[in-house]
Amino acid sequence: MALGMKKLRRQNFMRHLELELFGTSLSGRVLWLTVGIILAVELVVLTPSVGHERQHWLWDHVSLAHMTALSTAGAQQNQPLDAATAQALLRLADVRSIKLTEPDGTVLLVPPANALQPTQVVYLGDETVLYATWRAMVSVSGLREGDVEVVAPSPLQAKATVDIVLSGAELDMFLRSYALHLAAISVIVALVTGLLVFAALDRMLVRPMRVMTATITGFRDDPEHAGQSELTALAGRGSDEIAEAAQELKAMLETMRAALWRNARLAALGTSVAKISHDLRNILSSALLVADQLQNSADPAAKRAARTLVPAVERAAQLVSRTVDFAREGPPAITRTPVCLREVVDEATQAVQPDGTGITIENHVPAELVLPLDRMQIYRVLLNLLRNATEAGAKAVVLTAETETGVPKIIVTDYGPGLPPRVLENLFKPFMGSGRQGGSGLGLAIARDLMRAHGGDLILGQTSPQGTVFIMELLPAEMPVAPAPLAQNGYKSTIPVDFL
């Protein structure tokens, strides 16, 4: 059984290796790209060596022909060489004819058996490497046939000249054999180098990428229980770019898993709120009936309390519905009507400090600033910001407007202790961004979602021990607005705002 499993693994490995080498994988492409580049470089570098080899072959034949001619010097002084002896000498020198001209003008001749008609003449002493390479490539390709006459200064004797005729077919055959041998070595070197590069890249790049791809696929299939053991090992292997990418992927998956968990909590919260919303509306309806009865009371204090209680109960009923809407998928529903922002700020201020005592809130929003907004949603955002400032211990809050940039903004500045670092890290995250004991962390998350549903945003401008600034971007620039210049609104704060 064990042997069968080993055999099966070996077959799977070989099949995988074959797929990697000849498929469309990154490592296979790198392998053949490396082989191609190495072959191209070797072709450029080694081609001149064929020309050098041609010159060496010709010089060797010139030297051998010179020695052969010298061996016939004594015989030629007495009588000419007979045909059989001349042919034997020519075969030993591997040439068709030899003519040696010595410095004193003496000519030693080993004649051919038949008349020769060379198709090309080579002046070997004047050849350059480039020209020799070109002639070698012509010989290898077989574009020119016939005998070759070579004229060269003798390498064995100064001022002596050797003129030989040799077989062009033999030269071509020798150069082809050398070129094939050179090409075989080049292919072997390229393949070995390519395989080494393939193995290195497969270990350093392809396998880590496969691990990260498998991790992403596993997370997609089962985000809550997908293992990351291989990714953890990859992230801790060093400080290179792959390890850094694995670390970032691991951190991203952990963040996404936490976000999924929070979203599941929000979904559960939405289900719970949907179940109790009906009963809660009944309770609020009873409170609203009591408030209506208080309005008919003869006591002036009771009437004032009823005027405050009735809108509060109505808003509470609406908040129940809005909370259910928030827990559902998709952005909150927005119903736009012309809204005077100064009036909404006044309502939120009255809800935070109904008796006019405690924190000082200055409303410097122009009365002329009317925008198409969802009044209830903007009220919720302002109420959340003002209550956060109150609970944080701010002594004063100043609300101003800005319209010069094309995007109307409400700037909420509180003069409190500022936000602690642990809150800043998760400021707009549900269940994580609360700065007080027992807080849910939903307030700012809901407020930002409401602003984004309007097409704007809620941004933390700055925070410091002197206070905190939140910016409500209300509408995109193309939405119609009716702003009033801030310099003409007639309001002047009694609290310095020099840190804005």
N, C-alpha and C positions, 0 to 999 in steps of 0.2 A: 504493500500500500504506500509506504513512504517513498519507495523508488518510483512508483507511478506518479506521485505528487511532484517529486523532483523533476521527472521527465516532462510533466505537464507545465511546470514553471519554466523550464528551459525552453520549451516550445513557445510559450507565451512571450518570453523575453526575446527570442529570435524573431518572432512575428512583429513584436513592438519595435525592435531594432531595425527590421526591414522597412517598417512603416516610416520610422524616423528618417532613415537614410534616403528612401526613394519617394516619400510622400511630399506633402506640401507644408510640413511642419517648419518652424523657424530654424531648428537645429539642422534639418536636412538642407534647407536653403543656404544656410551659412556654410555647410560642408562643401556643397558644389560651387558656391561663390568663391570660397577659399581656394579650391582646386583650380577653378578657372583663372583666378588672379595669379596664382603661382605659376601656372602654365604660361600665361601671357608674359610674366616677368622673365621666366626662363627662356622663352622664345626670343625676347629682346636681348637678353644677356648672352645666351649661348650661341646664337646665330653666327656672330663673328668667329667663334671657335671652329666652325666648319671651313671658313676661309683660311684660318691659320693652318688647319690640318691639310688643306689642299696645297698650300705653299710648302709645308714640310715634306709632303709626299713628292712634289716636284723637285725640291732641293735634294732629297735623297737619291732620286733617279739621276739628277745631274752629277752628283758626286760619284755614284757607281759607274756612270758612263765615262767620266774622266779616268778613273782607275782602269776601266776596260780598255780605253784607247791607249793609255800608257803601256799596257801589257803587250800591245801589238807594235810598239815602236821599233824594236829590233827586227822583227819579222818583215816589216814594211820596207826597211832599208835594203834588204837582200832581194826580196821578191814580194809581190802583192799577196794579200791573204787569199786563200782559196775560199770558195763559196761556203763550203761546209763549216770551216773554222769560223768564218764571219757570222754565220747564222747561230752557231753555238754560243759565241761571245754575246751576240745581241739578246739571245734568250736568257743568258745569265744576268745581263744588265736590265732585262725586262723593257727593252726599247726596240724600235724598228730600224733606226740608223743613228750613227754617232759621227760627229765632226768636231775635233778638238783643234783649236788654233792656239799655239803656244806664243809666249811673248816675243820670240825671235821670228815669228811668222811661219814656223813649221806647222803643217797641217797633217793631222793624223785622222785617217778616215776608216770607218767600219761601214761599208756600204750595205744597203738593203738587198734582198734577193730580187725584188721587183721595184719598179718606179713608184714613188710615193707622191700623193697629192694631199697635203695637210689642209684641213678646212679652217684652221685658225692658227695664229702665231701668237705666242706668249713671250713677252720680254720680262722675264722673271725678276730681274734686278730693278726694274722701274715700277713694279706693281705696288699699289697701296693696299692697306688692309680692307678698305671699303670696296675697292675694285675686285680684290681676291674673293671677298664674301659674295659679291654679285656673281662672279664667274662660277663660284661653288654652287650657288643656288640654281644657276642655269644648268649645271651638270647634274645636280640631284633631280631636277624636274625633267631631264632628258630632252630639252628643247633643241640641243645642238649635238649632232653625231659626227663621226669621222675622226681621223688622226689629228694629233696636236703637235705642232712644232714649238719647242721651247728653246729660247736663246737666253743664256745667262752667264754671268761671270763665274768662273770656277771657284768654289769655296776651298779647293785644295791647293791652288797655285795663283799667285797674284798676276794680273794682267793676262790671264789665259781665259779664253772664251769657249764655252761648250754649246754646241748646237745639236739637239737631239730631236727625234720624232718618236712619239710614243702613241699607244692606243688610247683614243678618247673613251672607248667603251670601258676599258679597265679603270680609268680615272673615275668615270661616272659610277661604276659599280662600287669602287672603294668609298666614294663620298656618300653614296646611298646607304651603304652598310654602317658607316660612321654616324650618319644622321639618324638612322633607325635606332642604333644603340643609344645615342644621346637622347632621343625622344622617349625610349623606354625608361631610361634612368629618370628623366624629367617627370614622366607620369607617375612613377613609383614614389619619387620624392613629394610630388604634389598630393598624391593620395594619402601618404603617411602623415604629411603635415596637416592635410585637411581633416583626417581622422583625429589627430591630436587636438586640433582646434575644436572639432566637433565635441570630443569628450570634455574638454575644458569648458566650453560654452554650455554644454548640456548640464554639467554639474553646477556651474556658477550662475547661469541665467535661466535656462529652460526649466530645470527642475523646480527652482524657486517660483517661477511663474506658474508652473503647473500646480504647486501647492496653494498659491494664492487664488488661482482660478477654482480649484476644488473647494477651497474654503468659502469663496463667494457663492458657488453653486450650492454647497451644503447649507449656507445661511439662507439662501433663497428658498430652499425646500423646507427647512425647519429652523427658523430664526431663533427659536427659544432654546433649542437643545443641541444645535450644531456644535461639534467639537472643534477646538482650535489648537490641539496639541502640536501638530506639525507647524502651524503658523507661529506659535509661541517659540518653538525651537528655532525656526527661521529668523524670527525677530531678535533672538539673543545670540546669533552666531558671530556678530562683529559690529563694526560701525560703517560698513559700506552702504552704497545706495540701495541695494536689495534689502538689507536688514532694516534700513530706515523706512523703505516702502512697506515692509511687513509690519513694522511697528505702527506706522500710520494706519494701515488697514486694520490691524488688531484694535487700535483705539477707536477707529470709526465704527467697527462692528459692535464694540462694547457700548459706544454711545447710541447706536441705532437700537441695540437690544434694550437699553434703558429707556429710550424713547418709546419703543413698542410697549414696554411694561407700563409706562406712564399713560400711554394712550388706552391701554386695556383698563387701567384704573379709571380713566375718564369715561370710557364706555360703560363701565360698571356703575360709575357715579350717575351717568345719564339715565341708565335703566332704573336706578333707585329713585332718582328725582321724578322720573316719569310716573313711577308707581304711586308716589306720595303726593304728587302735585294736585290731584283731585281733592284729597282730604285737606291739603293745606289751603286750597282756594275756599273750601267751605269754612274753615276757621277764619280766614281773612274776611270772608263775607259777613260773618257774625261780628267781627270787629268793626266793619264798615257800618253795620246797622247801629251799633252802639255809638259810633262817632256821629251819625246822622241825628240820633236822639240828643246828643250833647249840643249840637248846633241849635236845637230848639230850647235849650236851657235858658233860664233867666239870669244865670250867673255869667258876667262878662268874661271872667277867667276861663270858664268852661267852654264858652264859644270860641275864644282864641285858641284854646287847646284843640278843639274840634277842627278848626280851620287848618291847623297843622297836621292833625291826625288823619283826616280824610285823604289828602294827597299822598301821605306816607303809606297808608294801607293800599291805595290804588297802585302806587309804584311797587309795593311788595308783591302784589298779585302779578304785575307785569314782569317783575324780576324772576318769579318762579317759572313763567313761560319762557323767558329769555334764557334761563339756565338750562332748561330742557333743550332749547334750540342749540345752545353752545355745545352740549354733550353729543349732539348728533353730528354725522359727517357733513362736511361742507362748511362754508363761511356763514356767519349769521345773516339772517334776512334783514335788509335795509329798506326802510320806507322813507323817502326823502320828502321833506316839506321845507318851506322857507323858515329858517330858525334865526332868531336874534340871539347871538352868542352871549351878549351881556346879560340877558334875562336868564339864560341857562346857568351862567356862573352864579348869579344871585340866588337861584333856587338851590344849587349845590351848597352855597355858603350858608343859607338858612338851615339846611339839613344838618350841616356839620356843627354850627353854633346857633341853635334856635333862639337862645336868649341874648345873643349879641355879646357874650362874655367869652373869656378864655383867649384862644389864638386870634390874632389880628389878621384879617383877610382883606386885601385891597383889590378891588375889581377895576382895572384900567382898560378893559376891553371896550372899544367904541360901540355905542348904541347903534351906529349906522352899519355895523358889520353884520350883514345877513347872508347866510349861505344855505344852499339846498342840502340839508343833513337830516339824519334821523334823530329827532330831539331826545328821545328816551335814551338812545345809545350814547350820545355825546354827554348827556347828564350822568350816566353811569361812569364814564371815563373820568369826568371832572370830580365826581363824588369820591371815586377811588383814590385819586391823587391827593385831594384835600384831606381825606381821612388818614391816608398814609402819613402825610406831613404832621397831622395832629398827633397820631399815635407815636411818631418818632420823636416828639418833643419840640417841634419847631415853634418859635415864638411868633412868627409872622409868615404870611404867604402873599406874594404879589403876582397877579395875573395880568399879562400884557398881550397885545396882538402885534403881529408883523405881517405885512402884506406886500412890501416892496419887492420881494424876490419872485413874485408870481405864484407862489404856493402859500396860501394863508396859513398862519401858524398861531397857536395859542401857547405862550411861554408861561409855565408855572414854576415860580421860584419860591422855594421855602428856605427860611433861615433857621435850619436845624443842625443837628450834629453830623449830617452826611450819612452815606450808606457804608456799612462795613464791608471789607474785602470779601468775606464769605458770601455776602448777598450779591455782590457785583458779578461773581462768577456764574450765578444761575438766576440772573435778575428776572428774565421773562419766561422761565421754565416752570410749568405747573408742578405744584407740590414741592418745589425746591427753592423758590425765590423769596420765601418769607423772611422778613427781618425781625419778627417778634415771636415770642413763645406762644405756641398754639395756633399760629397762622397757617393757612392752607397753601399759600403761595399761588393762589389762583387769580388774585386781583389784577396784578399787572399783566399776566398772560391773557386774561379776558379783555382787559383794556386795549392791549395792542391788537388783538384779533378784531375788536370792534373798529379800531382806527383803520386797519388794513382792509376791512370790509368796505369802508368808505372810499378806498383808493388812496388813503394817506398812510400814516405810520405814527407810532409813539416811540420817541427816541430819548435816551438819557443824554442830556446836553453835557453836564458835568456834575461832579460831586466832590465835596471837600468838607473839612470841619466847619466851614462858614455857611454851608448850605448845599442844596441840591436843585438842579434845573432839569425839568422835563419839558420836551417840545412836542406838541400835538400838531403834526402835519395833517391838515384837514382835507384838502382836495388837490387833485392834479391841477397843473397850471391852466389847462384848457377849460376847466369848469367856470361858469359865470359866477362872479362875486361882486359884491357892492361894498368895497372897503372905504374906510375913512382914514385919512392920514393921521398917524399917531401924534404928530406935532401939533395938530389942531383939535385934539379931543378935550383939552381943558383939564386933564387930570394930572396930578403931580404927586408921586409917592412921598410919604414922609419917612420911608425906610430906604437907606442907601442901597443901590443895586450895582455897585461898581465892579462886582466880581462876575457879572454876566459876560 
